[in-house]
Amino acid sequence: MLQPQEDDISVEASSFPPVPIQEISEDRALTETVLFPTPKLFLKISKPEIRQSLRALTYESVFAALLYSIIGGALLSNFLLELGAGPVEIGLLAAIPQMVNLLQPLGAYLVNRSTSFRWYFLCIFIPSRLLWLILLPAIWLVTSSRITGYQVIQLTLAILLVANIIEAFGRAPWLGWSAVLVPQRLRGRYFGFRNSILGLTNLVGVPLLGLVVSAWPGGTLQGYGTVLVIGIVLGLISVGCQFWMTDINPQLLKVGDSDTSQPHGMDFSLFKDANFLKFVLYLSIWCFAVNISAPFFNLYMLDNLDIDISVVTIYHGLGTGANMLMLLLWGKLADRIGNRPILLLVGVLVAVTPLLWLLVGSDRISFWIWLPLLHILAGATWAAIDLCTNNLMMGIAPLGDQSGYFAIAGAIAGITGAMGITVGSFLATLPGAAGLLGLFVISGLLRMVALVPLVFVQEQRSIPLGQLMRFLFSMKQSTDLIEVE
C-alpha cells in the first residue's frame, strides 16, 4: 500500500527486528522453500538460490533507493525551484507518481503474459532510467543561457511523467517477484533487515548528495546534473543486480486449470464488504488531506524560509533516523493492542503536525531547534502510520482475495492523493488563501476528519477503544512502579 508522507520520508514499515543477512541465510527454512502451496502448484527454490537472491535483492534496493532520492524528493524540488518553478509545478512533481498508479493493474495483466520476470523488468527499468539522460544536455543549455528555465521545467516534468508511466507497469509485478524469492517464514525478518539498510542509506546518502549539489563550483544546477549522472549509473547497477536474482516464469504462478481458475479481472463483490468500504473512506479522505500539503513543506523551507538544500536534506535525514528507530516500538505495540488504535492515536499527532508549522519562522530557534524537532516528529509518527495502515489492510482483506482489495485501495489512494496535490497546488496560488500556511491548516483539519470513519473500522485483533485508555494507563502505572523500585 502506498502511503503518502510529508517531508519525503519514505521508509518501508516492518515490525520485525533487523537481522544480519548471514543469519537469514542459515535459517533452516531455506533448506527447501515451498511457495504458493495450492493444490495445483508447488514452486521450489533451492537454498543457495534463495541466499543469492536475497543478497542481490538487498543490493538492488540500496542502489535504486539512491537513484530515486535524486530523481524525486527534495533534490529534484530544489532543482525545479532554482529554475523558477512555483507551487503548481511542485504540485505536479508530487501528483504525477500518484496518478500513474492507476496503470498498475495493467502491469499485472502484462506480466501474466510474459515468460520471465527478469526480462520483463529489464524492459521496464532500463528505458525508464536512461530517459533521465535527456535532462543532462538541457542543464548545460540552461546554464549557458541558450534555453529558458521554464523550458527545462517542462522537460523535467515530461521526463518524470513518461518514466513513471513506464515504471507503473512494474510496481505490482515487482512485489510478485519479491514474494516468490523471499520465503514466507522469513519475510518479516528479511524485509525488516532490508528496510533498516535502506533507512541507513537514505540517512547518510541523501545529505551527502545535497551537500554535493549546494557546494558544486559551477552552481546548484550543474551540481544536480552531476548527482543525476551518479544516480543513473547507480540505477543501471541496480538493474544489473537482478541477474543474480533467481528468474521465475510468471506462467508457473497461475493457479488452477481451465475448469477451476477464475479469469484475470477484478472481483467487484468486495464493494459489498462494509468494513472494507469504511476503511477505503478513511484512506481516501486521509490521502487527500495529507497530499494537500505534503509536497509544499520542502517548498516552504527552500523558497519561503530560504534554507539551503544541504540543510533540508539533513532535516530529512533526522526524520529518516527517527523513522528507523520507532519501527520496532510501533511493531511491538501493534502486536499487543492492534493496528487501528495506534492509527487513531498517532493519527491525531500527524494531524496536528502541519499546524505546528505555523510556529516556524526564519529565526535561529526555528532553524536549529523547531525544524529538526518537526522532522523527527514526522519520522517517528509516520513509521506508525505506514506500518499499521499496511497491517490493517492485510487484516481486513480475506486471505483468498487480497490482490483485489489491495488493487482497489491502491487505485483509490492514488486518485484521491493526486486530487489533493492538485487542489493544494491551486489553493497555494490564490491571493486570499493565506499561501502555504493556509494549506497546512486545511490539511491538519481534514486529517482530523479522516479519522472519523476509522473509528468504525473493525479489526479482529485490536482492543476496543474503551479499553485503550485503561491499557495506556496501566502501562504508565507499570513504568512508575519500576521507577519507584
C-alpha positions in Angstrom: 0.0 0.0 0.0 1.4 3.3 -1.0 1.1 5.8 1.8 1.9 9.5 1.0 4.1 11.2 3.5 5.2 14.7 4.2 8.8 15.7 4.1 9.7 12.9 1.7 10.2 10.4 4.4 9.9 7.2 2.7 10.9 4.0 4.7 9.0 0.7 4.3 7.5 -0.5 7.5 8.2 -3.7 9.3 7.5 -4.8 12.9 10.3 -7.3 12.9 13.9 -6.6 14.2 16.7 -6.4 11.6 19.0 -9.4 11.5 22.2 -9.9 9.6 22.0 -11.4 6.1 24.3 -14.2 7.3 21.7 -15.2 9.9 18.9 -15.2 7.4 21.0 -17.4 5.1 21.5 -20.1 7.7 17.8 -20.3 8.7 16.5 -23.9 8.4 13.6 -22.6 6.4 15.9 -22.1 3.4 16.6 -25.8 3.1 13.7 -26.2 0.8 11.1 -23.5 0.2 7.6 -24.2 -0.9 5.8 -21.1 -2.2 2.2 -20.6 -3.1 1.2 -24.0 -1.8 -2.1 -24.6 -3.7 -3.5 -27.9 -4.8 -2.2 -27.2 -8.3 1.1 -25.5 -7.7 4.3 -26.2 -5.7 7.2 -24.0 -6.7 10.5 -24.9 -5.1 13.7 -22.8 -5.0 16.9 -24.3 -3.5 18.8 -22.8 -0.5 21.8 -21.4 -2.5 19.4 -19.7 -5.0 17.4 -18.1 -2.2 20.6 -16.9 -0.4 22.0 -15.4 -3.5 18.6 -13.8 -4.5 18.2 -12.2 -1.0 21.6 -10.6 -1.2 21.0 -9.4 -4.8 17.6 -8.0 -3.8 19.2 -6.1 -0.9 21.9 -4.6 -3.1 19.3 -3.8 -5.8 17.2 -1.9 -3.3 20.1 0.1 -2.0 21.2 1.3 -5.4 17.6 2.0 -6.5 16.9 4.0 -3.3 19.8 6.3 -4.1 18.6 6.9 -7.6 15.0 7.7 -6.5 16.3 10.1 -3.9 17.9 12.0 -6.8 15.1 12.0 -9.3 12.5 12.8 -6.6 12.0 14.4 -3.3 13.9 17.5 -2.0 16.8 17.3 -4.5 14.5 17.4 -7.6 12.3 20.0 -5.9 15.3 22.3 -5.3 16.4 21.8 -8.9 13.0 23.0 -10.2 12.9 25.9 -7.7 16.3 27.1 -9.0 14.8 27.1 -12.5 11.9 29.3 -11.3 9.2 26.7 -10.6 6.2 27.6 -8.5 3.6 25.8 -6.4 1.8 24.4 -9.4 5.0 22.8 -10.8 6.0 21.4 -7.4 2.5 20.0 -7.0 2.7 18.3 -10.4 6.0 16.8 -9.3 4.3 15.0 -6.4 1.0 14.3 -8.3 2.5 12.5 -11.3 3.7 9.4 -9.4 0.3 9.2 -7.7 -1.8 9.4 -10.9 0.1 6.7 -12.7 -0.7 4.2 -10.0 -4.0 3.7 -12.0 -1.8 1.8 -14.5 -0.7 -0.9 -12.0 -3.5 -3.4 -12.9 -2.3 -3.2 -16.5 1.2 -4.1 -15.4 -0.2 -7.2 -13.6 -2.0 -8.1 -16.8 1.1 -7.8 -18.9 3.4 -9.7 -16.6 1.0 -12.6 -16.5 1.5 -13.0 -20.3 5.3 -12.9 -20.1 7.6 -15.8 -19.5 10.3 -14.2 -17.4 10.2 -11.7 -14.5 13.8 -10.7 -15.1 13.4 -9.8 -18.8 10.1 -8.1 -18.1 11.8 -5.8 -15.6 14.8 -5.2 -17.8 12.4 -3.9 -20.5 10.9 -1.5 -17.9 13.7 -0.2 -15.7 16.4 0.3 -18.3 14.4 2.6 -20.6 12.8 4.5 -17.6 16.2 5.2 -16.1 18.1 6.0 -19.2 15.3 8.5 -20.1 16.8 10.9 -17.5 19.9 11.3 -19.7 17.8 13.7 -21.8 17.9 16.2 -18.9 21.7 16.5 -18.9 22.1 18.5 -22.2 19.2 20.6 -21.1 21.0 21.5 -17.9 24.1 22.5 -19.9 21.9 24.6 -22.3 20.1 26.5 -19.5 23.4 27.2 -17.6 24.8 28.7 -20.8 21.6 30.8 -21.3 20.6 29.1 -24.6 17.2 27.9 -23.3 15.0 29.3 -20.5 14.5 27.7 -17.1 10.8 27.3 -17.8 11.5 25.1 -20.8 13.7 22.9 -18.6 11.0 22.7 -16.0 8.5 21.5 -18.7 11.1 18.9 -20.0 11.7 17.6 -16.4 8.0 17.1 -15.7 7.6 15.4 -19.1 10.5 13.0 -18.3 9.0 12.4 -14.9 5.6 11.6 -16.4 6.9 9.2 -19.1 9.4 7.5 -16.7 6.6 6.9 -14.1 4.2 5.6 -16.7 6.8 3.0 -17.7 7.6 2.1 -14.2 3.9 1.9 -13.2 3.7 -1.3 -15.3 6.4 -2.9 -13.0 5.3 -1.8 -9.5 2.8 -4.6 -8.8 4.8 -7.3 -10.7 7.9 -6.4 -8.6 6.0 -7.2 -5.5 5.1 -10.5 -7.0 8.6 -11.5 -7.9 9.8 -10.4 -4.4 7.1 -12.5 -2.8 8.4 -15.6 -4.7 12.0 -15.1 -3.8 11.6 -14.3 -0.1 10.3 -17.3 1.8 7.1 -16.6 3.7 8.6 -17.6 7.1 11.5 -15.2 6.6 9.7 -12.2 5.1 9.3 -10.2 8.3 12.9 -10.6 9.3 14.3 -10.1 5.8 12.3 -7.0 5.0 13.0 -5.6 8.4 16.7 -6.0 7.7 16.4 -4.6 4.3 14.3 -1.6 5.5 17.0 -0.8 8.1 19.6 -0.9 5.4 17.5 1.4 3.1 16.9 3.8 6.0 20.6 4.0 6.8 21.3 4.5 3.1 18.9 7.5 2.9 20.2 8.8 6.3 23.8 9.0 5.0 23.4 9.3 1.2 20.8 12.0 0.8 22.5 14.7 2.9 25.8 13.9 1.1 24.1 14.3 -2.2 22.5 17.5 -1.1 26.0 18.8 0.0 27.4 18.0 -3.4 24.6 19.9 -5.1 25.0 23.0 -2.9 28.8 23.1 -2.9 29.4 22.4 -6.6 31.7 25.0 -8.0 29.6 25.5 -11.1 26.4 26.2 -9.2 23.5 24.1 -7.9 22.1 23.4 -11.4 25.4 21.8 -12.5 25.7 20.1 -9.2 22.3 18.5 -9.7 23.4 17.4 -13.2 26.5 15.7 -11.6 24.5 13.8 -9.0 22.0 12.9 -11.7 24.7 11.1 -13.7 25.7 9.3 -10.5 22.1 8.3 -9.9 21.6 7.0 -13.5 24.8 4.8 -13.1 23.5 3.5 -9.7 20.1 2.8 -11.3 21.7 0.7 -14.0 23.8 -1.1 -11.4 20.5 -1.8 -9.6 19.2 -3.4 -12.8 22.3 -5.5 -13.1 21.8 -6.9 -9.6 18.6 -8.6 -11.0 20.8 -11.1 -12.9 21.8 -12.6 -9.6 18.1 -13.0 -8.6 16.5 -16.3 -9.5 14.3 -15.8 -12.5 10.8 -17.1 -12.4 8.3 -17.7 -15.2 5.1 -15.9 -14.3 3.1 -18.5 -16.2 4.1 -21.0 -13.4 2.3 -18.9 -10.8 -1.1 -19.2 -12.5 -3.2 -21.3 -10.1 -5.6 -23.9 -11.2 -6.7 -25.3 -14.5 -9.2 -24.1 -17.1 -12.1 -25.6 -15.1 -11.4 -24.1 -11.7 -9.4 -20.9 -12.3 -11.0 -17.5 -12.4 -10.4 -15.1 -15.3 -7.9 -12.4 -14.7 -10.0 -9.5 -13.7 -11.3 -7.5 -10.7 -13.9 -9.1 -8.4 -16.2 -6.2 -7.6 -18.0 -8.2 -4.9 -15.6 -6.6 -2.4 -17.7 -3.5 -2.6 -20.3 -5.3 -0.6 -17.8 -5.6 2.3 -19.0 -2.8 4.6 -15.9 -2.9 6.8 -13.6 -2.6 3.7 -15.7 0.4 2.5 -15.2 2.2 5.8 -11.5 1.6 5.6 -11.5 2.9 2.0 -13.4 6.0 3.1 -10.8 6.7 5.7 -8.0 6.1 3.3 -9.4 8.3 0.6 -10.0 11.3 2.9 -6.6 10.7 4.6 -4.7 10.6 1.3 -6.5 13.7 0.0 -5.8 15.6 3.3 -2.1 14.6 3.5 -1.4 15.4 -0.1 -2.9 18.9 0.0 0.2 19.9 2.0 2.8 17.1 1.6 4.6 18.5 -1.5 4.8 22.0 -0.1 6.9 21.6 3.1 10.0 21.4 1.0 8.8 24.4 -1.0 8.2 26.4 2.2 11.7 25.7 3.6 13.6 26.2 0.3 11.6 29.2 -1.0 9.8 31.0 1.8 12.5 30.4 4.5 15.4 30.4 2.0 17.1 27.3 3.7 19.9 25.7 1.8 19.2 22.3 0.2 22.1 20.7 2.1 20.4 21.7 5.4 17.0 20.5 4.2 18.4 17.1 3.4 19.9 16.9 6.9 16.4 17.6 8.3 15.1 14.7 6.2 17.9 12.5 7.5 16.8 13.2 11.0 13.3 12.2 10.1 14.5 9.0 8.5 16.6 8.2 11.6 13.5 8.6 13.8 11.5 6.5 11.4 14.0 3.7 11.7 14.2 3.8 15.4 10.5 3.9 16.0 9.6 1.0 13.7 10.4 -1.7 16.3 8.5 0.1 19.0 5.4 0.6 16.9 5.6 -3.0 15.7 5.7 -4.5 19.3 2.9 -2.2 20.4 0.7 -3.1 17.4 1.1 -6.8 18.3 -0.3 -6.0 21.8 -3.2 -3.7 21.1 -3.8 -3.9 17.3 -3.2 -1.5 14.4 -6.4 0.6 14.5 -5.9 2.0 18.0 -2.4 3.1 17.0 -3.6 4.7 13.8 -6.2 6.7 15.8 -3.8 7.9 18.5 -0.8 8.6 16.2 -3.2 10.0 13.5 -4.1 12.8 15.9 -0.4 13.7 16.2 0.1 13.5 12.4 -3.0 15.8 12.0 -1.6 18.4 14.4 1.9 18.4 12.8 1.0 20.7 9.9 -0.4 23.2 12.4 2.9 23.3 14.2 4.5 24.6 11.1 2.7 27.9 11.7 5.2 28.5 14.5 8.2 28.1 12.2 9.9 31.3 11.1 13.3 32.4 9.7 14.8 32.8 13.2 17.6 30.8 14.7 15.4 28.9 17.1 13.3 27.6 14.2 16.5 26.8 12.2 18.3 24.9 14.9 15.5 23.5 17.1 12.0 23.8 15.8 12.5 22.4 12.3 14.7 19.5 13.4 12.1 18.5 16.0 9.3 18.7 13.5 11.1 16.4 11.1 11.9 14.0 14.0 8.2 14.0 15.0 7.1 13.4 11.4 9.5 10.5 11.0 8.5 8.9 14.3 4.8 9.2 13.7 4.8 8.2 10.0 6.6 5.0 11.0 3.4 4.0 12.8 1.1 5.2 10.0 2.9 3.2 7.4 3.3 0.0 9.4 -0.3 0.0 10.8 -2.0 1.0 7.6 -0.5 -1.9 5.7 -1.1 -4.3 8.5 -4.7 -3.2 9.0 -5.3 -3.6 5.3 -3.9 -7.2 5.4 -6.2 -7.9 8.3 -9.3 -6.6 6.6 -8.7 -8.3 3.3 -9.8 -12.0 3.0 -6.9 -14.3 2.5 -8.0 -15.6 -0.9 -8.9 -12.1 -2.3 -6.1 -9.8 -1.0 -4.9 -8.8 -4.5 -8.3 -7.4 -5.4 -8.6 -5.5 -2.1 -5.1 -4.0 -2.5 -5.7 -3.1 -6.1 -8.9 -1.1 -5.3 -7.4 0.5 -2.2 -4.2 1.5 -4.1 -6.1 2.9 -7.0 -8.4 5.0 -4.8 -5.4 6.2 -2.7 -3.7 7.2 -6.0 -6.7 9.1 -7.3 -7.5 11.0 -4.0 -3.8 11.7 -3.4 -3.5 13.2 -6.9 -6.7 15.2 -6.3 -5.2 16.5 -3.0 -2.0 17.6 -4.7 -3.9 19.4 -7.5 -6.2 21.2 -5.1 -3.3 22.2 -2.9 -1.3 23.5 -5.9 -4.0 25.9 -6.9 -5.0 26.9 -3.4 -1.4 27.9 -2.8 -1.6 30.4 -5.7 -4.8 32.1 -4.6 -4.2 35.5 -3.1 -6.8 35.2 -0.3 -5.9 31.6 0.7 -3.0 32.7 3.1 -0.5 30.9 0.9 1.3 27.7 2.1 0.4 28.3 5.8 -3.3 28.2 4.9 -2.7 24.8 3.2 -1.1 23.5 6.3 -4.2 24.5 8.4 -6.6 22.9 5.9 -4.6 19.7 5.7 -4.5 19.4 9.5 -8.2 19.9 9.9 -9.0 17.4 7.1 -6.7 14.8 8.6 -8.8 15.0 11.8 -12.0 14.5 9.7 -10.4 11.4 8.1 -10.0 9.7 11.4 -13.8 9.6 12.0 -14.5 6.7 9.6 -11.5 4.8 11.1 -13.4 4.7 14.4 -16.0 2.4 12.9 -13.5 0.0 11.1 -13.4 -3.4 12.8 -10.1 -5.2 13.4 -10.3 -8.7 15.0 -7.1 -8.4 17.0 -7.3 -4.8 18.2 -8.6 -3.8 21.7 -11.8 -1.8 21.9 -11.3 2.0 22.1 -13.0 1.9 25.6 -10.1 -0.3 26.8 -7.4 1.7 25.1 -7.0 4.4 27.7 -7.1 1.8 30.5 -4.3 -0.1 28.7 -2.2 3.0 28.3 -2.8 4.0 31.9 -1.8 0.5 33.1 1.4 0.8 31.1 2.1 4.2 32.8 1.5 2.7 36.2 3.8 -0.2 35.5 6.5 2.2 34.4 6.1 4.3 37.6 6.3 1.2 39.8 9.6 0.2 38.0 11.0 3.7 38.6 10.0 3.6 42.3 11.6 0.2 42.8 
